[in-house]
């Protein structure tokens, strides 16, 4: 499969910009978030895509797909169908309502109510199946065959990946030159879009949790493999296998690092303490790599960090404390 390119991102970006927010960036010093030593001198530029209307960057990819001129006839006739752990389903439901389209969203019973209730409130048909994302995806395939609806894939569809790349495209325009960008990785849609959007000189680092190691497992095996999904970030990063678009982009990766659930929780707490922002576990994974020392920046490095989701119970964050507090 050919990798999504910068030209692909540039092509869909104007369509995406008509509908979603151009989210701000937040400049933070390493010391503000508790980094010490030479790491404290790094300059962190956080892209706040957790401020999108649906609380997640995934509204970008959904909008890119549903505004594709070549899909308008089947979309109007049969609607759109998506399987999701929550965030992508919410994004598709939001974009479909905005564009006057019918949407059916298949979700696993393991998804949190904070992600499911808003889908139904947006007018989409919500289908809940037992299990995890892979079970929802299998059921969605059966529904698509019987309904003829346009399938929307959360991370492995070219239009969706290009739409997700508009996040990094904006980040570069807002932040100026970057040395690196840290990106959470589940199925790898945001990762592949980011790689496509940034200059070759920018080092892109994928960040996973121990329970969602799709990319790390694939790199070790030499090919995408199935993994068991677990842990705090499973509802947003629990794809079960790295996507073909992300895998096709792996030569541009600086590396992949893994963080623990405790390190993610600590990053959530530190983000709240420093900036009064609440991120869901998957949304804080990239920041956790930096704060835990899993990714060590060079002195004065300009590090872009995509904060990609906020759909969680605020109490789950406010009840925790940064390490050492």
N, C-alpha and C positions, 0 to 999 in steps of 0.2 A: 504494500500500500504506500503510495507517495505521501510524504509528509506535507501537512498544511504549510503554506508559505506566507511571507509577509504580504505579498500581493493579495492573497486570499483574505487576510485580516483587514487590509486597507479597503478591500472591496465591500465587505459587510459592515465596516465600522460606521459609515454614515447612516445606514438603516437602523443600526442599533442605537445610535446617538439620538435618533428622533423619539425614542421611547423610554430609555433607561436614564438613570442619573449619571452625570459625570461626577463621580464621588471624589471627595477631597483627599489630599495626602497630609500626613502628619509627620513633622520632623522631630525626631527624638534623639537625644544624646544617649550613648550606651550607659552612662552613669545614672540617668534617670530611671532606667529599668533594672538597676542593680548590677550591671556588668562591672568587673574590676580589671585591674592590670591594663595591658595594652588594648584589650577588647573594649574598655570604657571609652576609648577615643573614637570608636567607629561612629559613623553618622547613619542613623536608621531613618529611612523614608518609608513610612507605612501607608500603603494604599488601602483606603477604608471602604472596600466593597461590601462590607457588612452593613453599610448604610443604604444599600439598594432597596427598592420598594418591598421586595420579598425577603429582605434580610440575607441575601446571598448573591454572589457573583453569577449564579447560574441563570439569572434572568437575561443575561447577555446572550448566551447561546440559544436559549429558547426563542428570543426575539429574532435573532438572526435567521433561524430556521423558519419561523412562521411568517416572516416577511419575504421569503424567497419568491421572486416573481414566478419561477417555474412550478411552484407548488400550490399556487393560489386556487386553481381549479379543483384538484382533489381535496384540498383543505376545506373549501366551501361546500363541497358535496358530502364529504364523509367525516370531517373533523380530524382531530389529532389525538393520538394515543401515546402515553408514556408510562414506563415503569420507573419507579424512583424510590429511594430511601426517604424522601421527603422534600429536600431543597429543590431538586429539579422538577418534581411534580408541582410544587408550589409555583415555580417559575413558569412552567408551561401553562398552568391554570391562569396565572396573572396575564401573561401575554395573549392567551386565547380570548380572555374576557375583553382585553383592551382592543383586540382586532376583530371582535365579533364572531369568534369561532367556537365550535363545540369541542370540549376536551374531556377525555376519560383518562384518569390517573390510577394506575395500579401500584399499591404500596404494600410492603410487608408489615405484619403485625408488630414487628420489633421496632418500628419507627415511633418516635416520641409524639405525643398528642400535640405538642407545640408546633410540630410541622404538619400534622394531618388536618387539624381543625380548620386552618385557614384555606386549605385546598377546597373543601366543601363550601366554605363561605364565599369563595369566588365563583361558585356556580358550576364547577366541574363535577363530573360523576366520579366518585371516589370508590374504588374497589380494593378492599383489604383482604390479603391472602396470608395464610400462616407462613412463618419462616422469615427469611432475610431477603436482601435485594435479588439474589439469583432466583428465588422462588417467584417473586413478583415479575421478573423479566420473562420467565418461562410462561407464566399465565398471560402476560401481555402479548406474547407471540401468538397464542391461540386466539385471543380476541381480535388481533389485527387481521388474521386470516379470514375471520368470519364477518368483519365489519368493513374492511377496505380503508380504514382510517390511516392517515399518514403517521408513520412511526417517528417518534422523537426519542433519540438515544441520549442519555445524560452525558456521555463522554467520548463516544466513538463514532461520531457523524461529522463529516467535514465542515458543514455549515455551523454546527454547534461549536466545534473546536475553534473555528475562525472567530466566532462571536465571543467566546471566552477570551481569545487573544486581545480583544479590544481593551480589556482591563490593563494589561501590561503596556499596551500602546499608549493609553492615557497616562499611566505612571511615568513612562519615559518623558512624555511631553511636559508633565507637571514638575518632575523632579530634576530634570537635567541629567547629565552623565551619571551612570551608575556603574559600579564595579561588579556587583552581583545582585541576583534576585533569588529569594527563598520562596518556594512554592509548595503548598500542600499537595500531596498526590494520593489519589485513590484509584480511580480508573484512568486518570491522567489527562482529562480534557483540558483543565486549566494549565497543566504543565506543558502539553503540546502547543496550546495557544500562546503561552508565554514565550516558549522557544521560538515560535514563528515570528512573534512581534518584536523581539528585541534584537539589537545589533549583535553580530558575532562576537564582539569583544566583551559582552556582558556574560558573566559566568552564571548559569542557571543551576540551582541546587534543588533537587526534589527532597521533600521531607515526608516521611511516613511515620505511623505509630507501629509499635510492636504487633498490634493486632490487625493491621491493615497493610502488610508488607508485600503488595503486589509487584512493585517495581524491583525491590531488592531480591525477591524470590526469582523473578524473571532473569535478572542479571546473573544470578548465581547458576541458574539452569541453562542459560544461553538462549532461552525462548520463553514466551509467556506461559505461565502455569497457574493452575487453580490454587488458591490459598484459603484457609479457614479464617473467617472474619470474626473479630471480637473486639471488645474494649470500648472506651468512651467515645471514640470518633467513628464507630461503625456505621451510624446512620448517615453520615455524610461522606465517608471515605471507604465504605465497605463494598467495593465493587467485586471482589473475589478474584479478579484477574486484571492485569494491566491491559489497557486498550491498545488496539493496533496503531492508532495515530500516535500515541505516546511512545510506543515501542519503535516506531519508524523514526522518531526524533531523538533517539537516545545518544547518537553520536555527538550531539550538541550539549549534552549534560556535563556539568562540572563534576557532579557526583550525586549520590543519594545518601541521606542520613536517616537514622531511625531514633525516635524519641519514645519515652514511656508515657503512660497515662498520667502518672504523677507529675512529670515534667510539663505536660500539657496543662494540667490543672494549675500549676505554679505560674505558667505564662498567662493564663486567664486572669489569675489574681493580680499579677504584676501589671497587666494592662489596665485593669480597673483602677489600681492604686495610682498609676502614673497619669492616666488619660481619661478615667471615668468612662471607659468603653467596655461593653460586654461582648465577648466572642464565645460562640459555641466551641466545643472541643476541636472539631475539624477546622474551624476558623482561626484557632490559635496555634495550630500545629507548626506552621512556618516560623512563627515567633519563638516557639519553644526550642527549636533547634539552636537559635542564637543564644537564648537566655540560659540554656542548660549546658552550653559549651560543646554540644555535639557538632556545631559549626563554629569554627574559630575565625573571626575576621582579622584581616591584617590591620595594623595601626592606620587610623584615619580612613578605613575603607567605607565607601558609600554603599550601604546595603539596602536594597529594596525588599520589603516584606509585604506580601499580600495577605491582608486580614480578610478572609473570604466569606465568613458566615457568622450570623448572630442569633440563629434560631435555637434558643435554649431557655430554660427556666432561669431567670436572673438569680434566683436564690441559690442555684447550684454554683454560681460564681461568687456571690456576695458572702456565702457561708464559708469560703476558703480564705486562706491568708498566704501572702508570699513567704517563701522560705526565709527564716531568720527574723521574722517580724514578731 
